[in-house]
Amino acid sequence: MSEPSAPESVDLAMTADNGLGLKNTLDGETSPYLLQHRDNPVAWQPWGEEAFETARREGKPVLLSVGYAACHWCHVMAHECFENPEIAALMNQLYVNIKVDREERPDVDSIYQSALALLGEHGGWPLTMFLTPDGEPFWGGTYFPPSPRFGRPGLPQVLQGIAGIYANDQERVTKNTTALKSALDNLSQNQTGDSISTGIIDQIVAHLVKEIDMRHGGIGSAPKFPQPGIMKLLWRAAKRSADPMKGKALRQACELTMTKMCQGGIYDHLGGGFARYSVDAIWLVPHFEKMLYDNAQLLEVLGWLWQDSGNPLYEQRIRETVAWTLREMIADSDGSGKQPCGAFAATLDADSEGEEGKFYVWSESEIDSLLGEEAALFKKHYDVGPGGNWEGKTILNRTDLPVLGDAETEARLAAARETLLAVRNRRIWPGWDDKVLADWNGLMIAALAELGPLFEEPAWLAAAEEAFAFVCREMQVEGRLFHSWRHGKLKHPATLDDYANMAAGAVALFEATTKAAYLEQAENWVTTVDRHYWDEEGGGYFLTADDTRGLIVRTKTPHDNAVPSGNGTILSVLARLYYLTGKESYRARAEALIRAFSGEVNRNFFPLATLLNGAELLNSAVQVVIVGERETADTRTLFSAVRALCLPNRILQVIAPDESLPENHPASGKGQSDGRATAYVCHGPTCSLPITEAKALSLALGGAAAAS
């Protein structure tokens, strides 16, 4: 496929325009990212048919710019190029310019990131794509400087070169659009196959564990991303391994990775929460933005590791990260900062005062001045020295002393952190993107629904229920979800990920609370997904609904990105609904979903962790039924015994003595023993004898976990 280059000189006679026909219309948008660009001299238009119709009418190509509010390089390109009157005038003269928030429109971003990859370029943000007036891509890149540097052409040269090609070489443009459109269509053609067995998963795990950096943790070298789905995949494999040495190696890979992250600079040691990724191989220098989705997934991983290891570091990081979420990431109702809506906000920016990381870093003199006699102890543990560890400043980390100290030492360090946090809170804060995204909220709801009962923190579970209620109340219209909400305004049709993650949150809440309404809502959402997203020809679910407009292709993929794949997540939801309701239709759809994508393991198994985890759940579920009144002490004791154990394939139901299970449930018809709360552990069609003691239940679950 040919890539148009940027010629040094072009004939722009066919595209010249005075640039006065359009004005920047981002004022009416709700996305904080789009609003950041409303005062640019670029005549930005929001994504929509009106902008493309203008391009058709004026015979201009479209410049599509995709980014998000917390993106550092998006800010850099905005300051260097989009705020530059001369560059903006050139953009307005030659193009219809469309600005998209990738978090608001993951469907749009997915299409054009794929197009860029097909052009042989690395993806990322800011994404800069050149389209025809019909939305068809023909060239693109990411960040472009205002003048040539970093081995990249300057944006003015690119603008003129691409406009010249569009005006004078339509054959070349058509060749690229045709090739790209065909390739994009092919990407949505899934590789079918048979079932995914545990043996296949183990083979994949054996390859993946070789990619772990056994010195610093994580996958590969710099930059390093958390990869929570893969951590779950490895941990599951460790738990079921019949080979003690292999199981130990898998555990070490996960624990090393999570410990290095928990003690590295990617973790905010003062305020809690993890940054999006590390730019180096040792987790020291983060890309300072904090995303809701990363933290939700990492909370679940840390919960699993804590259940099995009891490592107090993991509990501390869980508690701190949840505290950060509930303190700093509850979205606003109206933008006043005084009316929390109950749902979770999207991101905290990497930048403050125009500098990446400025909010988070320290100098040795600041530490000395603020901590006084305690400074020496703090500096020893948090890597504080005269020259700093990053661009003359210090990113706090405990990489060199990762093991927690004695109680007195940790108490002194905690007091020092509180002192520094109070000072940091008086700094100019990074930008906050307080829009509510249904899919990301689903991830955090599921995490809190799991961790609240585990740590006996009812406030965490209550926060999950409140966020869930908000999405159901404010982000649905006639039973259909929307993707984004901010300050009372709904935006954009829901994607598969919205339904999948919210349904997963609903099932998690059902298992945590036994409230039937959560299970009913999950079933309703799955019905909607089946009606509007399922591919009747090729199998699998499309990212977008059959009535979503304005896209050149419906993407369909089982691949995880920074967030778990919608197809992988909905597979786990279908599996859980099958076991909880006994409805064979859920198992049939889950098996069809696996067949639709199982051939992908032969093409690229690396991004399939969520799908593989879902397949294991379907095939190896451990069903635990507790028969008893939910609020009685004996029921709660058994419930806590189940929750205390790491059982990735656990399906938990608490039913009252007068309730019944589905007829095809292996524990159907079983009741209490001697009038006491009674548990049954079922694997496949076989259940244990009635269990009334927590210790015996723990032993039975240990056996079931090993067998699974």
C-alpha angles and dihedrals in degrees: 000000000000122000118211112232126211107259118216093233130018141175107250097174093112094051104036115126135159091242093227097111096084134044131198105273102180091109090091095054127100101208111106088217094056091044089055086065100043092100096047114118085233110103092235118188126195118245110277147104093276092064093047091047089054090052091051092047094049096038093236132139119240124246107207117197117188125186143123138240098257095048114118098197090046087060091047094053091044093054095042100041117007093049091047108101094209095050091043091052090053091049091050092047097050106028149032100238121215124189120201132186104221090208091056094043109031087156092061093043092050093056097049096039086056090049091052091050089052088056088059096253129128111249129228141107138340088041114197114192132171115216140180117244086265091061095255113144121229105165141359153152140182123246118011121186122223090252132015114293141125085043089294128117118248117258094245090057091048092048093052095041096051093043089052092051091048091051099042109024109044090154089064092046092049091049091055096043092049093048093045094047091051091048092048090052089051092052089063091054102100124213107241128204144138132297122312108240128202087248091059091048091051091053090052091047090052089058095043096051089058088063093060116109099231092196101051103010127234131081121301124328134299128009098039127196126194097243095196093175091058091046088056091048092052093044092051090051091049091053096051097039114122089198109081093203094052091045091050092049092051092048091049091052092054097041093047091051096047094043092050090049093046092052098034131090091263086076119073100232094190105041103020130238135089128265120234099261144330120257090209135050097252100056091246105119113045130196085244100223116112119214127196093222096056093051094046092054095043091051090059093048092049089049091056093048093047092050091057101034106027087217105170090211090066093049091049093051091047093051093045094047093048089048090053091049094051093041102043109015106057106114126235125249094213110004094260095111089231102081111065110194097204098244125101126263123230112235152347115225127249091224137064125176086005094297127109112241096357092131093056108040131087142196123227091242091056091051092048093048096047100040103035111179091009093057096089093056092045094047091050092055099037103045096249115162141153097271097036123225100259127041092329094309133090127249104200113240141148098212095128094046103031098155113092115247130229120297094264094050093048091048091054091048091049091053090050091050090052090052092051093043091055089054093044091052088063092058123095104278127231116255115280122216102205099179115128116234116195096214096049091045089053090057093052093042090055092047094050092043088057099040099041095068092037093058095031091243107146091181090065092052090045090053090052091050092048093051090047092051090050094054092047092047103039106024103049128080117187091341095309120116125228122214104225138029131180130168094343097315124114120211136190133354117281121265126219088262091060093055095040097050095042090048089050088051090050093053091047090052091049092054091046098046107018088226106153093210090072093055091046091052092050090053092049092053092049089052089054092048091051091050099046108022109034117107105226092192105043102017126234129079126285118228091236133046123255090251098049108119138210102034125122094215140013105235121215124184142150091207124121118224123174084315124046116266117266091227091052093047095047088051090062090045091052091048093051093046090052093054095041098046103024091227109151092205090073093054091046092052092045091052091047089052092052092049090049092060107020091099088064090076088073092052104042122340096174096090096040100085097116092048091048092048089052092050091053091050092052093050101037109031118158107210117206119189123186115193109203145088107291098230099046118108095240092052092048090050092055091043091053091048090057094045093050092065127076102239108158091183096047120134108189127194129174112195131179117245091254094050125090135215124230111285093246093052110111090230094048111138095017117127144172125317115229090344093295130122105276133196131205124195113205129189114182109324094335127090133191124247114272112290123202102166124078094221092053090048091053090051092049091049091049089057092047092049092052092048092050 
